[in-house]
């Protein structure tokens, strides 16, 4: 029986499940930053992109399932997050998408589906627009593509617990461990002002996309998820009941089942 962490008390105290030893890990230098990556397993690749203020360790409940299903998994810490560094330029999703493409080039990954959570979802979809031949599909979980999609912020105990975990992890992993407040402010500015993509922009996306929205998402409007699914050609809208913006941590089995079904569809699409 699956143990739920709907209130994120376990995550706040311990983080996600620890990542296993990587088959390969390192940094790539790009455009003023050193971007950390790690690879696991063998088989067709899938790239996981974490949410804002977090790091790749937040995928601890997803990685074993994906490796066990016969995939190789690439984890990337977004610039300035986790083990990755940044320069003084403002954060942007376009810059982070270019970082992902650089890692793909270094690892000789021609094309791969991308699973994105929150800011990672936006980064994945931007990359699908920047380099359509390289993105086999996007699992777009819990993010907006223009400012109208964001709810008015309301602090909750769940959000507070997640934020406190991110602060602890940043202090442990970052090359600038005492700068979390400035980092959070810089990421927050990006979230408030970006992304800004129109329905016409979204209509140009060619990759298969699943727009995945939690029933109780604290940040993203349900009608915005529906708008994205209508605007992206062939996109599927999936609503996950009983969970919030933190579904991969709250109910991993539920999230993993939806994710795996999408990846199988992408694989079938690639084989045609």
N, C-alpha and C positions, 0 to 999 in steps of 0.2 A: 504494500500500500504506500502510495506516495505521501511524503510529508510536505505540507504546504508551509510557505513562509510569507503569507499574504501581508503581514505587518512589517516584514523585513527585520524583525528582531535578530534572527540568526545571521542575516547578512551584515547588519550593523556590528554585531559582536565578533564575527569570524570571517566575513567575506564570503565569496562563492567557494565552491569546491576547489582545492588547489589544482593547478595545472600539472600534468605529468611532465617528465623530462622531455625536452624538445629533441627532435632528430637534428635540427639545425636552428641556429638563431644568430642574430647579429644586427648590425646597423647599416643602413645605406645613407650616404650623405647626399642631400639634395636641397638646393636653393636656401641655404642658410640654416638647415636643420639636419640632425641625425635621427633617422627614422628606424625604430626598433621593429623587428619582425621575428617570428618563430614558425617553424613548420613541424607538422606531426603526421605520421601515417604514410600510406601509399595509396595510389589510385587517382581517380579524377579529382582535381583540386577544387576547393571551395574557400572563399576568403570571408573572414568574419571581421566586421568593423563595429567597434563598441560605441557607446553613447558619450555625450559630452561630460567632461570632468572625470570620466572613468578610465579604464584601461583594459587590456586584453584578458586579464585574469577574471573579469566579470563573465566570461564565457565558460567558466569552469564546469557548468552543468550541461553544456552543449558539446564540448569537444570530444569526450569519450564516445558518445553516441555516434558522432559523425565518423570518427576514426574506425569504430567498430563496424560501421556499415560499408567499409571499404573505400573511404575517401581519404585524400590527403587534405589537411587543413592548414591554412595560412592565417596566423594572427598578426595584426599590425596595431601598434600603439600610434594613434593619431599624433601629429606634431604637437609638441608641448605637453602631451599626456603621457602618463606612465613613465616608461624608460626613454621616450623620444624627447628631443630638445626642440627649441624653436628660436627664431631670431626676434627682432623687435617689431616686425610687421604685424598688422592686425590679422587675426584668424579669418580665414574664408573657406567655404566648402570647396571652391574651385582649387585652391592651393592644396587642400588635403586630398582631393581627388587625384591631383597630379602626383602627390607623394605615393599613393597606392599604385598608380601606373608605373612609377619608378621601381617599386618593389617587385611588381610583376615582371618587369624587364630583367631585373637582376636575377630573379629566380627562373627566368625563361618560361614563364607561364603565358601561353599564347592567348587563351581565353578561359574564363571561369565565371561561375555564378557568384554573386556577392550577397551575403546576408548582412543587412545593416540594421542597427538598433538606434533609434533616435538620431542624433547627429550623424552616426555612421550610415543610417539609411539615406539621409540627404546626400552625403558624400558619394554613396554608391550610385544613386540616380544621376547625380551630376557627372560622374565618370561614364555612365551609360550614354550620356549626351555628348561628352567630350571625345570618347573613344568607343563608338558603338561596336566595332569589330572585336573588342577585347572583353566585353561583358556579356556572358551567356544568359544572364537573368538577374533580377534584383528582387530579393525578399525585403520589402520596404516596411519596417515595423516602427510605428509610433513617431512619425515626424511630419512636418509641414513642408510645403514647397513655396509658400508665400506667407507674409505676415498675417493674413486674414484667418489662417488656420489655427492660430494659437489662442487658447483660453486665457482669460485673465488669471494671473498667478495667485494661488492661494496656498499658503504654507500648510502642511499637514505633518503629523508625526512620521508617516512613512517617508515623505520627502526629506524631512530632517534627518532620519536615520540613514538614508542613502547618502546624503550630503556629508554627514560625519564620517561615513566609511570612505568616501572618496578623499576626504581631507587626510585621513590616516594613511591611506594607500599612497597618496601623492608624496607625503613626507618620507615614506619608506622607499619609494621607487625613483623619484625624480632626481635629476642632476641639480635641481634648484629647490631643495626640500622645504625651504623657509618662505617660498613665494606663492603659496597656494591662493592666498587672497587676491593677489594681482592676477594670477592665472584665471581664477574663477571670474573676475571682473571682465577680463579680456574675452573669455568664451561667452560670457553673458551678453556682452555687446554684440557679438556675432549673432547670437540667437535672437536678439531683439530686432536686428536690422536685416538679417538674411534668413533664408534665401528669398529670391524674388523672381520666380519663374511663372510665366503666364500659361494659360491653357494652350495657347498656340505653341509655346515651347515644349510643353509636355506631349503634344500630339506628334512631335518628331521622334519620340523614343521608340526604338525598334525592338528592344529586348523584351522577353517575357517578364512581367512584373506582377507580384502579389502585393497588394496594399493591405497590410495587416493592422487592424485597429483593436485595441482592448476595450472591453465594455466600459471600464472605469478609468480610462486614461486621464491623468491629471492635467495634461498639457495640450493635447491635440483634440480639436473638435471633431465629432463623428461625421458631421456634414462635410468637413474638409476631406476626410478620407474618402467619402463617397464621391466628392468632386474629383479627386485624383484618379480614382478608378474609372470615372467616366471620361476623363481627359487623356489618359494614357491608352493608346490603342491595345485592345485585347487584355487589359489589366483585369485581375480578379480581386474583388474585395472580400476579405475574410475578417469576420468579427469574432474575437475570442471572448467567451463569457467568463465572468467571475474574477477577472484579473485587471491589472492596471498597467501603467507605463513600464512596470518592472516585472512583467510576466516571465522572462527567462529565469529570474531568481525566485519568483513566487511559486510558480507551478511548472517546473521544467519539463515534465512529461507531456503536458498539454502543449506547451510551446514547441517542444522538439517534434511532436507528431505533425503539427502544421508545417513546420520548417522542412521536415523530411519529405512530406508529400509534395511540396513545391519543388524541391531539388530533384525528385524523381521525375516530375513533369518536365523540368528543364533537360534532364538527361535524355528523356524520350524525344524531346523536340530536337536536340542536337543530333540524334541518331537518324532522324528522318532525312 
